[in-house]
Amino acid sequence: MNKNVKVVSIAAIAALIVVIAIFVGRDLFLRRHNCFDCGDGQRCTIDTRDFTTKYFAYSVELEASFADKAKLSTKLNPVQLQQLSEAMQSARDFRQYVVAGYNSCAVNKAQYSQYGVRFQALDNLAREINELTGKSSLSQDEAARLATLITQYGDLAHKLGTD
């Protein structure tokens, strides 16, 4: 009986190692960058996971703060919460579209740079919103500024794909 327990334990450990190796190998395979030419110069694919975490940290931080609705509910009315939620979803979807378009040559380098400027503007607004929502209490001027920033964020997020 003792010998069977050892065999089963070794088999379970080996299976676990194989599963971990498969997950790590898959992740490394997905993260590899293929370089190619789309007619506008050499480019390498962008992993959408890297795109989100590296280039849009403030928006992700804003989303994390937004997820803690109890914290924000005292500072935002329900309409503002809805606007912010829709704007963040719209921006996230469009970012994924831009990266997929860039990776498939549907978005050229000039367009990608223009979108990058717009995304940076969103991140700057998200940074300001984070600063205001991080305060324990807001003055009337700060509350008005927060409402204005949320409106600007929403407008910019909904206009990402225009022009």
DSSP file (Angstrom, degrees, kcal/mol; ACC not computed):
  #  RESIDUE AA STRUCTURE BP1 BP2  ACC     N-H-->O    O-->H-N    N-H-->O    O-->H-N    TCO  KAPPA ALPHA  PHI   PSI    X-CA   Y-CA   Z-CA
    1    1 A M     >        0   0    0      0, 0.0     4,-1.8     0, 0.0     5,-0.2   0.000 360.0 360.0 360.0 -41.2    0.0    0.0    0.0
    2    2 A N  H  >  +     0   0    0      1,-0.2     4,-1.7     2,-0.2     5,-0.1   0.855 360.0  53.6 -62.7 -36.4    2.8    2.4    0.9
    3    3 A K  H  > S+     0   0    0      1,-0.2     4,-2.0     2,-0.2    -1,-0.2   0.877 106.4  52.4 -67.2 -38.6    4.4    1.8   -2.5
    4    4 A N  H  > S+     0   0    0      2,-0.2     4,-2.6     1,-0.2     5,-0.2   0.877 106.5  53.1 -64.6 -39.2    1.1    2.7   -4.3
    5    5 A V  H  X S+     0   0    0     -4,-1.8     4,-2.4     1,-0.2    -1,-0.2   0.901 109.4  49.2 -63.2 -41.1    0.9    6.0   -2.4
    6    6 A K  H  X S+     0   0    0     -4,-1.7     4,-2.6     2,-0.2    -2,-0.2   0.916 111.7  48.2 -64.4 -43.1    4.4    6.9   -3.5
    7    7 A V  H  X S+     0   0    0     -4,-2.0     4,-2.5     2,-0.2    -2,-0.2   0.925 113.4  46.9 -64.1 -45.3    3.6    6.1   -7.2
    8    8 A V  H  X S+     0   0    0     -4,-2.6     4,-2.4     2,-0.2    -1,-0.2   0.905 112.9  50.1 -63.9 -41.3    0.4    8.1   -7.1
    9    9 A S  H  X S+     0   0    0     -4,-2.4     4,-2.4    -5,-0.2    -2,-0.2   0.923 112.0  46.8 -63.6 -44.5    2.2   11.0   -5.4
   10   10 A I  H  X S+     0   0    0     -4,-2.6     4,-2.6     1,-0.2    -2,-0.2   0.905 112.8  50.1 -64.8 -41.0    5.0   11.0   -8.0
   11   11 A A  H  X S+     0   0    0     -4,-2.5     4,-2.5     2,-0.2    -2,-0.2   0.897 111.1  49.2 -64.1 -40.4    2.5   10.8  -10.8
   12   12 A A  H  X S+     0   0    0     -4,-2.4     4,-2.3     2,-0.2    -2,-0.2   0.908 112.3  47.5 -65.7 -42.5    0.5   13.7   -9.4
   13   13 A I  H  X S+     0   0    0     -4,-2.4     4,-2.3     2,-0.2    -2,-0.2   0.915 112.5  49.4 -65.0 -42.7    3.6   15.8   -9.0
   14   14 A A  H  X S+     0   0    0     -4,-2.6     4,-2.2     2,-0.2    -2,-0.2   0.912 111.1  49.7 -62.5 -42.4    4.7   14.9  -12.6
   15   15 A A  H  X S+     0   0    0     -4,-2.5     4,-2.4     1,-0.2    -2,-0.2   0.901 110.3  50.6 -63.3 -41.0    1.2   15.8  -13.9
   16   16 A L  H  X S+     0   0    0     -4,-2.3     4,-2.4     2,-0.2    -2,-0.2   0.908 109.9  49.9 -63.2 -42.5    1.3   19.2  -12.1
   17   17 A I  H  X S+     0   0    0     -4,-2.3     4,-2.5     2,-0.2    -2,-0.2   0.899 110.7  50.1 -63.2 -41.2    4.7   20.0  -13.5
   18   18 A V  H  X S+     0   0    0     -4,-2.2     4,-2.3     2,-0.2    -2,-0.2   0.919 110.8  49.1 -64.0 -43.6    3.5   19.2  -17.0
   19   19 A V  H  X S+     0   0    0     -4,-2.4     4,-2.2     2,-0.2    -2,-0.2   0.919 112.5  47.6 -62.8 -44.0    0.5   21.4  -16.6
   20   20 A I  H  X S+     0   0    0     -4,-2.4     4,-2.6     1,-0.2     5,-0.2   0.915 111.1  51.4 -63.2 -42.8    2.6   24.3  -15.3
   21   21 A A  H  X S+     0   0    0     -4,-2.5     4,-2.7     1,-0.2    -1,-0.2   0.888 109.2  51.1 -62.1 -39.1    5.1   23.8  -18.2
   22   22 A I  H  X S+     0   0    0     -4,-2.3     4,-2.6     2,-0.2    -2,-0.2   0.931 111.6  46.7 -64.3 -45.4    2.2   23.9  -20.7
   23   23 A F  H  X S+     0   0    0     -4,-2.2     4,-2.3     2,-0.2    -2,-0.2   0.917 115.2  45.6 -63.6 -43.8    0.8   27.1  -19.2
   24   24 A V  H  X S+     0   0    0     -4,-2.6     4,-2.5     2,-0.2     5,-0.2   0.926 114.2  48.8 -65.2 -44.6    4.2   28.8  -19.1
   25   25 A G  H  X S+     0   0    0     -4,-2.7     4,-2.4    -5,-0.2    -2,-0.2   0.900 111.1  50.3 -61.8 -41.6    5.0   27.6  -22.6
   26   26 A R  H  X S+     0   0    0     -4,-2.6     4,-2.6     2,-0.2    -1,-0.2   0.921 111.0  48.9 -61.7 -45.0    1.7   28.9  -23.9
   27   27 A D  H  X S+     0   0    0     -4,-2.3     4,-1.9     1,-0.2    -2,-0.2   0.920 112.1  47.9 -63.3 -43.5    2.2   32.3  -22.3
   28   28 A L  H  X S+     0   0    0     -4,-2.5     4,-0.8     1,-0.2    -1,-0.2   0.896 111.6  51.4 -63.6 -39.0    5.7   32.6  -23.8
   29   29 A F  H >< S+     0   0    0     -4,-2.4     3,-0.6     1,-0.2    -2,-0.2   0.913 111.8  46.3 -63.2 -43.3    4.3   31.5  -27.2
   30   30 A L  H 3< S+     0   0    0     -4,-2.6    -1,-0.2     1,-0.2    -2,-0.2   0.795 110.7  53.5 -70.3 -28.2    1.6   34.2  -27.1
   31   31 A R  H 3< S+     0   0    0     -4,-1.9    -1,-0.2    -5,-0.2    -2,-0.2   0.597  80.8 112.8 -84.2 -10.8    4.0   36.9  -25.9
   32   32 A R    <<  -     0   0    0     -4,-0.8     2,-0.6    -3,-0.6    -3,-0.0  -0.327  66.0-131.0 -63.7 146.0    6.5   36.4  -28.8
   33   33 A H        -     0   0    0     11,-0.1     2,-0.5    14,-0.0    -1,-0.1  -0.880  13.7-156.1-105.0 119.6    6.6   39.3  -31.1
   34   34 A N        -     0   0    0     -2,-0.6    11,-2.4     2,-0.0     2,-0.4  -0.815  11.6-150.0 -91.6 130.2    6.4   38.7  -34.8
   35   35 A C  E     +A   44   0A   0     -2,-0.5     2,-0.3     9,-0.2     9,-0.3  -0.825  28.0 150.8-102.8 142.0    7.9   41.4  -36.9
   36   36 A F  E     -A   43   0A   0      7,-2.9     7,-2.6    -2,-0.4     2,-0.5  -0.932  40.9-109.1-157.5 173.3    6.6   42.2  -40.4
   37   37 A D  E     -A   42   0A   0     -2,-0.3     5,-0.2     5,-0.2    -2,-0.0  -0.967  19.4-179.3-119.7 128.7    6.2   45.0  -42.9
   38   38 A C        -     0   0    0      3,-1.1     4,-0.1    -2,-0.5    -1,-0.1   0.208  64.4 -90.9-107.3  12.3    2.8   46.5  -43.8
   39   39 A G  S    S+     0   0    0      2,-0.1     3,-0.1    69,-0.0    -2,-0.0   0.240 120.7  75.6  95.7 -14.0    4.1   49.0  -46.4
   40   40 A D  S    S-     0   0    0      1,-0.5     2,-0.1     3,-0.0    69,-0.0   0.117 112.5 -73.4-114.6  20.1    4.6   51.7  -43.8
   41   41 A G  S    S-     0   0    0      2,-0.1    -3,-1.1    68,-0.0    -1,-0.5  -0.413  71.0 -39.2 114.0 170.2    7.8   50.3  -42.3
   42   42 A Q  E     +A   37   0A   0     -5,-0.2     2,-0.3    -2,-0.1    -5,-0.2  -0.430  59.4 171.9 -68.8 137.7    8.8   47.5  -40.0
   43   43 A R  E     -A   36   0A   0     -7,-2.6    -7,-2.9    -2,-0.1     2,-0.4  -0.988  22.2-144.2-144.5 153.9    6.5   46.7  -37.1
   44   44 A C  E     -A   35   0A   0     -2,-0.3    -9,-0.2    -9,-0.3   -11,-0.1  -0.918  34.0 -98.6-117.7 146.2    6.2   44.0  -34.5
   45   45 A T        -     0   0    0    -11,-2.4     2,-0.5    -2,-0.4    55,-0.1  -0.192  31.7-136.4 -61.9 153.5    3.0   42.7  -33.0
   46   46 A I        -     0   0    0     53,-0.3     2,-0.5   -13,-0.1    57,-0.1  -0.951  10.9-131.6-113.3 129.4    1.8   44.0  -29.7
   47   47 A D    >>  -     0   0    0     -2,-0.5     4,-2.3   -16,-0.2     3,-0.6  -0.700  15.8-139.6 -77.3 124.8    0.4   41.6  -27.1
   48   48 A T  H 3> S+     0   0    0     -2,-0.5     4,-2.1     1,-0.3     5,-0.2   0.802 101.9  58.8 -60.3 -28.1   -2.9   43.2  -26.0
   49   49 A R  H 3> S+     0   0    0      2,-0.2     4,-2.0     1,-0.2    -1,-0.3   0.916 108.7  44.1 -66.4 -41.0   -2.1   42.2  -22.4
   50   50 A D  H <>>S+     0   0    0     -3,-0.6     4,-2.9     2,-0.2     5,-0.6   0.905 110.3  56.6 -66.5 -41.2    1.1   44.3  -22.5
   51   51 A F  H  X5S+     0   0    0     -4,-2.3     4,-1.3     1,-0.2     5,-0.4   0.915 110.8  43.1 -56.8 -46.6   -0.7   47.1  -24.2
   52   52 A T  H  X5S+     0   0    0     -4,-2.1     4,-1.0    -5,-0.2     8,-0.2   0.940 120.7  38.1 -68.1 -48.1   -3.3   47.4  -21.4
   53   53 A T  H  <5S+     0   0    0     -4,-2.0    -2,-0.2    -5,-0.2    -3,-0.2   0.877 123.1  37.3 -77.6 -36.9   -0.9   47.1  -18.5
   54   54 A K  H  <5S+     0   0    0     -4,-2.9     3,-0.4    -5,-0.2    -3,-0.2   0.900 125.1  32.2 -82.3 -41.0    2.1   49.1  -19.8
   55   55 A Y  H  <<S+     0   0    0     -4,-1.3    -3,-0.2    -5,-0.6    -2,-0.1   0.645 124.2  38.2 -96.3 -15.0    0.5   51.9  -21.7
   56   56 A F     X  +     0   0    0     -4,-1.0     4,-2.0    -5,-0.4    -1,-0.2  -0.231  64.4 137.4-132.8  47.4   -2.7   52.5  -19.8
   57   57 A A  H  > S+     0   0    0     -3,-0.4     4,-2.5     1,-0.2     5,-0.2   0.873  73.8  52.8 -63.0 -38.7   -1.8   52.1  -16.1
   58   58 A Y  H  > S+     0   0    0      2,-0.2     4,-2.7     1,-0.2    -1,-0.2   0.887 108.4  49.7 -69.0 -36.9   -3.8   55.1  -15.0
   59   59 A S  H  > S+     0   0    0      2,-0.2     4,-2.5     1,-0.2    -1,-0.2   0.900 111.8  49.0 -65.6 -38.9   -7.0   53.9  -16.7
   60   60 A V  H  X S+     0   0    0     -4,-2.0     4,-2.4    -8,-0.2    -2,-0.2   0.909 111.6  49.5 -65.2 -40.7   -6.6   50.5  -15.1
   61   61 A E  H  X S+     0   0    0     -4,-2.5     4,-2.4     2,-0.2    -2,-0.2   0.903 110.3  50.6 -64.1 -40.2   -6.0   52.2  -11.8
   62   62 A L  H  X S+     0   0    0     -4,-2.7     4,-2.8     1,-0.2    -2,-0.2   0.912 109.7  50.6 -62.4 -42.0   -9.2   54.3  -12.3
   63   63 A E  H  X S+     0   0    0     -4,-2.5     4,-2.1     2,-0.2    -2,-0.2   0.901 109.6  50.4 -63.1 -40.4  -11.1   51.1  -13.2
   64   64 A A  H  X S+     0   0    0     -4,-2.4     4,-0.8     2,-0.2    -1,-0.2   0.906 113.0  46.0 -64.6 -40.7   -9.8   49.5  -10.0
   65   65 A S  H >< S+     0   0    0     -4,-2.4     3,-0.7     1,-0.2     7,-0.3   0.893 111.1  53.3 -66.2 -38.8  -10.9   52.5   -8.0
   66   66 A F  H 3< S+     0   0    0     -4,-2.8    -2,-0.2     1,-0.2    -1,-0.2   0.852  99.2  62.6 -64.8 -34.8  -14.2   52.6   -9.8
   67   67 A A  H 3< S+     0   0    0     -4,-2.1     2,-1.8     1,-0.2    -1,-0.2   0.800  90.0  70.5 -62.4 -28.1  -14.8   48.9   -8.9
   68   68 A D    XX  +     0   0    0     -4,-0.8     3,-1.3    -3,-0.7     4,-1.2  -0.572  68.8 172.7 -86.7  73.2  -14.8   49.9   -5.3
   69   69 A K  H 3>  +     0   0    0     -2,-1.8     4,-3.1     1,-0.3    -1,-0.2   0.771  68.2  64.5 -60.2 -29.7  -18.2   51.7   -5.7
   70   70 A A  H 3> S+     0   0    0      1,-0.2     4,-0.6     2,-0.2    -1,-0.3   0.889 103.1  49.2 -62.0 -36.2  -18.6   52.4   -2.0
   71   71 A K  H <4 S+     0   0    0     -3,-1.3     3,-0.3    -6,-0.2    -1,-0.2   0.910 120.0  35.5 -67.9 -42.3  -15.6   54.7   -2.2
   72   72 A L  H >X S+     0   0    0     -4,-1.2     4,-2.1    -7,-0.3     3,-1.8   0.741  99.1  77.8 -85.2 -23.4  -16.8   56.6   -5.2
   73   73 A S  H 3< S+     0   0    0     -4,-3.1    -1,-0.2     1,-0.3    -2,-0.1   0.784  91.0  55.1 -62.9 -26.0  -20.5   56.6   -4.5
   74   74 A T  T 3< S+     0   0    0     -4,-0.6    -1,-0.3    -3,-0.3    -2,-0.1   0.705 116.5  37.6 -76.6 -17.5  -20.1   59.4   -2.0
   75   75 A K  T <4 S+     0   0    0     -3,-1.8     2,-0.4    -4,-0.2    -2,-0.2   0.653 115.6  50.9-106.3 -20.3  -18.4   61.5   -4.6
   76   76 A L  S  < S-     0   0    0     -4,-2.1    -1,-0.1    70,-0.0    67,-0.0  -0.937  72.6-132.7-123.7 141.1  -20.3   60.7   -7.7
   77   77 A N     >  -     0   0    0     -2,-0.4     4,-2.2     1,-0.1     3,-0.4  -0.451  39.3 -99.4 -81.6 166.9  -24.0   60.6   -8.4
   78   78 A P  H  > S+     0   0    0      0, 0.0     4,-2.3     0, 0.0     5,-0.2   0.827 123.0  55.3 -58.4 -33.9  -25.5   57.6  -10.2
   79   79 A V  H  > S+     0   0    0      2,-0.2     4,-2.5     1,-0.2     5,-0.2   0.916 109.0  47.5 -65.5 -42.1  -25.5   59.4  -13.6
   80   80 A Q  H  > S+     0   0    0     -3,-0.4     4,-2.7     2,-0.2     5,-0.2   0.901 110.5  51.9 -65.2 -40.7  -21.8   60.1  -13.3
   81   81 A L  H  X S+     0   0    0     -4,-2.2     4,-2.4     2,-0.2    -2,-0.2   0.914 111.5  47.2 -60.9 -42.7  -21.1   56.5  -12.3
   82   82 A Q  H  X S+     0   0    0     -4,-2.3     4,-2.6     2,-0.2     5,-0.2   0.918 112.2  49.6 -65.1 -43.6  -22.9   55.3  -15.4
   83   83 A Q  H  X S+     0   0    0     -4,-2.5     4,-2.5     1,-0.2    -2,-0.2   0.928 112.9  47.0 -60.2 -45.9  -21.1   57.8  -17.6
   84   84 A L  H  X S+     0   0    0     -4,-2.7     4,-2.4     2,-0.2    -1,-0.2   0.909 112.1  50.1 -64.1 -42.9  -17.8   56.7  -16.3
   85   85 A S  H  X S+     0   0    0     -4,-2.4     4,-2.1    -5,-0.2    -2,-0.2   0.932 113.4  44.9 -62.1 -47.0  -18.6   53.0  -16.6
   86   86 A E  H  X S+     0   0    0     -4,-2.6     4,-2.6     1,-0.2    -2,-0.2   0.896 113.1  51.0 -64.9 -40.5  -19.7   53.4  -20.2
   87   87 A A  H  X S+     0   0    0     -4,-2.5     4,-2.6    -5,-0.2     5,-0.2   0.910 110.3  48.7 -64.6 -42.2  -16.7   55.5  -21.1
   88   88 A M  H  X S+     0   0    0     -4,-2.4     4,-2.4     2,-0.2    -1,-0.2   0.908 112.9  47.7 -65.0 -40.8  -14.3   53.1  -19.6
   89   89 A Q  H  X S+     0   0    0     -4,-2.1     4,-2.5     2,-0.2     5,-0.2   0.922 112.6  49.1 -65.6 -43.1  -15.9   50.2  -21.5
   90   90 A S  H  X S+     0   0    0     -4,-2.6     4,-2.3     1,-0.2    -2,-0.2   0.922 113.2  46.6 -61.7 -45.2  -15.9   52.1  -24.7
   91   91 A A  H  X S+     0   0    0     -4,-2.6     4,-2.4     2,-0.2    -1,-0.2   0.902 112.0  50.7 -65.1 -41.5  -12.2   53.1  -24.4
   92   92 A R  H  X S+     0   0    0     -4,-2.4     4,-1.9     2,-0.2    -2,-0.2   0.928 111.9  47.3 -62.9 -45.2  -11.2   49.5  -23.5
   93   93 A D  H  X S+     0   0    0     -4,-2.5     4,-2.0     1,-0.2    -1,-0.2   0.914 112.9  48.6 -62.5 -42.7  -13.0   48.0  -26.5
   94   94 A F  H  X S+     0   0    0     -4,-2.3     4,-2.7     1,-0.2    -1,-0.2   0.876 107.5  55.2 -69.1 -35.6  -11.5   50.6  -28.8
   95   95 A R  H  X S+     0   0    0     -4,-2.4     4,-2.3     2,-0.2    -1,-0.2   0.917 108.7  48.4 -60.6 -42.6   -8.0   50.0  -27.5
   96   96 A Q  H  X S+     0   0    0     -4,-1.9     4,-2.5     1,-0.2    -1,-0.2   0.902 111.0  51.1 -64.5 -39.6   -8.4   46.3  -28.2
   97   97 A Y  H  X S+     0   0    0     -4,-2.0     4,-2.6     2,-0.2    -2,-0.2   0.919 109.8  49.8 -61.6 -44.7   -9.6   47.2  -31.7
   98   98 A V  H  X S+     0   0    0     -4,-2.7     4,-2.7     2,-0.2    -2,-0.2   0.922 112.2  46.6 -62.4 -45.6   -6.6   49.5  -32.4
   99   99 A V  H  X S+     0   0    0     -4,-2.3     4,-2.7     2,-0.2   -53,-0.3   0.926 113.6  48.2 -64.8 -44.0   -4.1   46.9  -31.2
  100  100 A A  H  X S+     0   0    0     -4,-2.5     4,-1.2     1,-0.2     6,-0.3   0.905 113.4  49.0 -62.5 -39.6   -5.8   44.2  -33.3
  101  101 A G  H  <>S+     0   0    0     -4,-2.6     5,-1.9    -5,-0.2     6,-1.7   0.896 111.4  48.6 -65.6 -40.8   -5.8   46.6  -36.3
  102  102 A Y  H ><5S+     0   0    0     -4,-2.7     3,-1.2     4,-0.2    -2,-0.2   0.919 110.6  51.1 -63.8 -44.0   -2.2   47.5  -35.8
  103  103 A N  H 3<5S+     0   0    0     -4,-2.7    -1,-0.2     1,-0.2    -2,-0.2   0.742 115.5  42.6 -67.0 -22.5   -1.2   43.8  -35.6
  104  104 A S  T 3<5S-     0   0    0     -4,-1.2    -1,-0.2    -5,-0.2    -2,-0.2   0.240 113.9-111.4-109.5  13.3   -3.1   43.0  -38.8
  105  105 A C  T < 5S+     0   0    0     -3,-1.2    -3,-0.2    -4,-0.2    -4,-0.1   0.548  88.6 115.5  70.5   9.4   -2.0   46.0  -40.9
  106  106 A A  S   <S+     0   0    0     -5,-1.9     2,-0.5    -6,-0.3    -4,-0.2   0.755  74.8  50.1 -78.2 -24.3   -5.5   47.6  -40.8
  107  107 A V  S    S-     0   0    0     -6,-1.7    -2,-0.2    -9,-0.1    -1,-0.2  -0.969  85.8-144.4-114.0 122.9   -4.2   50.5  -38.8
  108  108 A N     >  -     0   0    0     -2,-0.5     4,-2.6     1,-0.1     5,-0.2  -0.293  28.7-100.7 -82.7 173.0   -1.1   52.2  -40.1
  109  109 A K  H  > S+     0   0    0      1,-0.2     4,-2.2     2,-0.2     5,-0.2   0.868 121.1  52.5 -62.5 -38.0    1.7   53.7  -38.0
  110  110 A A  H  > S+     0   0    0      2,-0.2     4,-2.1     1,-0.2    -1,-0.2   0.928 111.7  45.8 -65.3 -44.4    0.4   57.3  -38.4
  111  111 A Q  H  > S+     0   0    0      1,-0.2     4,-2.7     2,-0.2     5,-0.2   0.914 110.8  53.7 -62.5 -42.1   -3.1   56.3  -37.2
  112  112 A Y  H  X S+     0   0    0     -4,-2.6     4,-2.1     1,-0.2    -1,-0.2   0.895 108.5  49.4 -60.3 -40.4   -1.6   54.3  -34.4
  113  113 A S  H  X S+     0   0    0     -4,-2.2     4,-1.8     2,-0.2    -1,-0.2   0.903 110.0  51.0 -65.3 -41.0    0.3   57.4  -33.2
  114  114 A Q  H  X S+     0   0    0     -4,-2.1     4,-1.7     1,-0.2    -2,-0.2   0.923 111.2  47.5 -62.5 -44.1   -2.8   59.6  -33.4
  115  115 A Y  H  X S+     0   0    0     -4,-2.7     4,-2.9     1,-0.2    -1,-0.2   0.880 106.9  58.5 -63.7 -36.9   -4.7   57.1  -31.3
  116  116 A G  H  X S+     0   0    0     -4,-2.1     4,-2.1    -5,-0.2    -1,-0.2   0.883 104.2  50.8 -59.5 -39.1   -1.8   56.9  -28.9
  117  117 A V  H  X S+     0   0    0     -4,-1.8     4,-1.9     2,-0.2    -1,-0.2   0.910 111.5  47.9 -64.0 -42.3   -2.1   60.7  -28.3
  118  118 A R  H  X S+     0   0    0     -4,-1.7     4,-2.0     1,-0.2    -2,-0.2   0.904 111.1  50.1 -66.1 -40.9   -5.8   60.3  -27.6
  119  119 A F  H  X S+     0   0    0     -4,-2.9     4,-2.4     1,-0.2    -1,-0.2   0.875 108.1  53.8 -65.1 -35.9   -5.2   57.4  -25.2
  120  120 A Q  H  X S+     0   0    0     -4,-2.1     4,-2.3     2,-0.2    -1,-0.2   0.893 106.3  52.4 -64.6 -38.4   -2.6   59.5  -23.4
  121  121 A A  H  X S+     0   0    0     -4,-1.9     4,-2.2     2,-0.2    -2,-0.2   0.908 108.8  50.5 -62.7 -41.1   -5.2   62.3  -23.0
  122  122 A L  H  X S+     0   0    0     -4,-2.0     4,-2.7     1,-0.2    -2,-0.2   0.917 109.7  50.8 -61.2 -42.8   -7.6   59.7  -21.5
  123  123 A D  H  X S+     0   0    0     -4,-2.4     4,-2.4     2,-0.2    -2,-0.2   0.887 108.1  52.1 -63.5 -38.6   -4.9   58.6  -19.1
  124  124 A N  H  X S+     0   0    0     -4,-2.3     4,-2.0     2,-0.2    -1,-0.2   0.918 111.5  46.6 -63.8 -42.4   -4.2   62.1  -18.0
  125  125 A L  H  X S+     0   0    0     -4,-2.2     4,-2.6     1,-0.2    -2,-0.2   0.912 111.4  52.1 -64.0 -41.8   -7.9   62.6  -17.3
  126  126 A A  H  X S+     0   0    0     -4,-2.7     4,-2.7     1,-0.2    -2,-0.2   0.885 107.2  53.2 -61.5 -38.7   -8.0   59.3  -15.4
  127  127 A R  H  X S+     0   0    0     -4,-2.4     4,-2.1     2,-0.2    -1,-0.2   0.922 110.5  46.5 -62.4 -44.2   -5.0   60.4  -13.3
  128  128 A E  H  X S+     0   0    0     -4,-2.0     4,-2.0     2,-0.2    -2,-0.2   0.902 112.3  50.0 -65.8 -40.3   -6.8   63.6  -12.4
  129  129 A I  H  X S+     0   0    0     -4,-2.6     4,-2.8     1,-0.2     5,-0.2   0.915 109.5  52.4 -63.5 -42.0  -10.0   61.7  -11.6
  130  130 A N  H  X S+     0   0    0     -4,-2.7     4,-1.4     1,-0.2    -2,-0.2   0.908 107.6  51.8 -58.9 -42.8   -8.0   59.3   -9.4
  131  131 A E  H  < S+     0   0    0     -4,-2.1     4,-0.4     1,-0.2    -1,-0.2   0.921 113.6  43.3 -61.5 -43.5   -6.5   62.2   -7.5
  132  132 A L  H >< S+     0   0    0     -4,-2.0     3,-1.1     1,-0.2    -2,-0.2   0.903 114.0  48.8 -71.3 -40.5   -9.9   63.6   -6.7
  133  133 A T  H 3< S+     0   0    0     -4,-2.8    -1,-0.2     1,-0.2    -2,-0.2   0.703 103.1  64.5 -73.3 -16.6  -11.5   60.4   -5.8
  134  134 A G  T 3< S+     0   0    0     -4,-1.4    -1,-0.2    -5,-0.2    -2,-0.2   0.636  83.3  95.9 -78.4 -13.7   -8.6   59.5   -3.6
  135  135 A K  S <  S-     0   0    0     -3,-1.1     3,-0.1    -4,-0.4    -3,-0.0  -0.491  76.6-134.0 -78.4 148.3   -9.4   62.4   -1.3
  136  136 A S  S    S+     0   0    0      1,-0.2     2,-0.3    -2,-0.2    -1,-0.1   0.836  88.8   9.4 -72.0 -32.0  -11.5   61.7    1.8
  137  137 A S  S    S-     0   0    0     -5,-0.0     2,-0.4   -62,-0.0    -1,-0.2  -0.994  71.0-143.0-146.8 151.1  -13.7   64.8    1.2
  138  138 A L        -     0   0    0     -2,-0.3     2,-0.1    -3,-0.1    -6,-0.0  -0.905  12.4-132.3-117.3 141.0  -14.2   67.2   -1.7
  139  139 A S     >  -     0   0    0     -2,-0.4     4,-2.5     1,-0.1     5,-0.2  -0.298  38.7-100.2 -74.5 172.2  -14.9   70.9   -1.7
  140  140 A Q  H  > S+     0   0    0      1,-0.2     4,-2.2     2,-0.2     5,-0.2   0.905 125.7  50.7 -63.0 -39.8  -17.6   72.2   -3.9
  141  141 A D  H  > S+     0   0    0      2,-0.2     4,-2.4     1,-0.2    -1,-0.2   0.910 111.3  47.8 -63.3 -42.1  -15.0   73.3   -6.5
  142  142 A E  H  > S+     0   0    0      2,-0.2     4,-2.6     1,-0.2    -2,-0.2   0.885 110.6  51.5 -67.1 -38.5  -13.3   69.9   -6.4
  143  143 A A  H  X S+     0   0    0     -4,-2.5     4,-2.1     2,-0.2    -1,-0.2   0.901 111.8  47.0 -64.3 -40.1  -16.7   68.1   -6.8
  144  144 A A  H  X S+     0   0    0     -4,-2.2     4,-2.2     2,-0.2    -2,-0.2   0.898 111.9  50.6 -67.4 -39.8  -17.5   70.4   -9.8
  145  145 A R  H  X S+     0   0    0     -4,-2.4     4,-2.7     2,-0.2    -2,-0.2   0.903 109.1  51.7 -63.2 -41.4  -14.0   69.7  -11.3
  146  146 A L  H  X S+     0   0    0     -4,-2.6     4,-2.4     2,-0.2    -2,-0.2   0.920 109.6  49.2 -61.6 -44.6  -14.6   65.9  -10.8
  147  147 A A  H  X S+     0   0    0     -4,-2.1     4,-2.0     1,-0.2    -1,-0.2   0.904 112.2  48.8 -61.7 -41.2  -17.9   66.1  -12.7
  148  148 A T  H  X S+     0   0    0     -4,-2.2     4,-2.7     2,-0.2    -2,-0.2   0.915 110.5  50.4 -64.9 -43.6  -16.2   68.1  -15.5
  149  149 A L  H  X S+     0   0    0     -4,-2.7     4,-2.8     2,-0.2    -2,-0.2   0.894 109.8  50.4 -62.0 -40.7  -13.4   65.6  -15.7
  150  150 A I  H  X S+     0   0    0     -4,-2.4     4,-2.5     2,-0.2    -1,-0.2   0.906 111.2  48.7 -65.1 -41.1  -15.8   62.7  -15.9
  151  151 A T  H  X S+     0   0    0     -4,-2.0     4,-2.7     2,-0.2    -2,-0.2   0.922 112.7  48.0 -63.5 -43.9  -17.8   64.4  -18.7
  152  152 A Q  H  X S+     0   0    0     -4,-2.7     4,-2.7     2,-0.2     5,-0.2   0.912 111.5  50.7 -62.7 -42.5  -14.5   65.1  -20.6
  153  153 A Y  H  X S+     0   0    0     -4,-2.8     4,-2.6     1,-0.2    -2,-0.2   0.931 112.5  46.7 -60.3 -46.5  -13.4   61.5  -20.1
  154  154 A G  H  X S+     0   0    0     -4,-2.5     4,-2.2     2,-0.2    -2,-0.2   0.918 113.0  48.4 -62.7 -44.7  -16.7   60.3  -21.5
  155  155 A D  H  X S+     0   0    0     -4,-2.7     4,-1.1     1,-0.2    -2,-0.2   0.930 114.5  45.6 -61.8 -45.8  -16.7   62.6  -24.4
  156  156 A L  H  < S+     0   0    0     -4,-2.7     4,-0.3     1,-0.2     3,-0.3   0.897 112.0  51.5 -65.8 -40.7  -13.1   61.7  -25.3
  157  157 A A  H >< S+     0   0    0     -4,-2.6     3,-0.8    -5,-0.2     4,-0.2   0.894 111.4  47.1 -63.6 -39.6  -13.8   58.0  -25.0
  158  158 A H  H 3< S+     0   0    0     -4,-2.2     3,-0.2     1,-0.2    -1,-0.2   0.695 112.9  49.9 -76.8 -17.8  -16.8   58.1  -27.2
  159  159 A K  T >< S+     0   0    0     -4,-1.1     3,-1.5    -3,-0.3    -1,-0.2   0.331  78.1 105.8 -99.6   6.4  -15.0   60.2  -29.8
  160  160 A L  T <  S+     0   0    0     -3,-0.8    -1,-0.2    -4,-0.3    -2,-0.1   0.883  82.0  43.5 -55.0 -43.3  -11.9   57.9  -30.0
  161  161 A G  T 3  S+     0   0    0     -4,-0.2    -1,-0.3    -3,-0.2     2,-0.1   0.410  94.1 101.6 -87.9   3.2  -12.8   56.4  -33.4
  162  162 A T    <         0   0    0     -3,-1.5    -3,-0.0     1,-0.2     0, 0.0  -0.439 360.0 360.0 -87.4 163.6  -13.8   59.6  -35.1
  163  163 A D              0   0    0     -2,-0.1    -1,-0.2     0, 0.0    -2,-0.1   0.394 360.0 360.0  76.8 360.0  -11.7   61.6  -37.6
